């Protein structure tokens, strides 16, 4: 049973971000499935670690795309990303220290972490992109950050 279902309503309008969001949905569902199926703790920890590593990479890509697009709320968005990563690291540490048993509240946190972030924060960027002229955003909006040169 999937915890999250991808929907076109979550599209931001940037191919890289949208693709990475879909992968985050998949990873969260894998994490949830591992928990539901009562996999061994080390297996769940491995899936949680994959989720964290991917989320960090995604946040850096998203921030790079926002920077290239001239997004005026980039600093604020970076702080939100930093807070999300800090919270999920705390969750991981608590789980690995055996002081946290994954319960439905944990799953709700993980679910809301992604959904709320997309619906509240990433939609602001979507709205910003939609207001830009097509020629302004076309050159950067769908280019993966790791393919662009940085100076």
Secondary structure by P-SEA (a helix, b strand, c coil): ccccccccccccccaaaaaaaaaaaaaaaaaaaaaaacccaaaaaaaaaaaaaaaaaaaaaaaaaaaaacccaaaaaaaaaaaaaaaaaaaaaaaaaccccccaaaaaaaaaaaaaaaaccaaaaaaaaaacccccccccccccccccccc
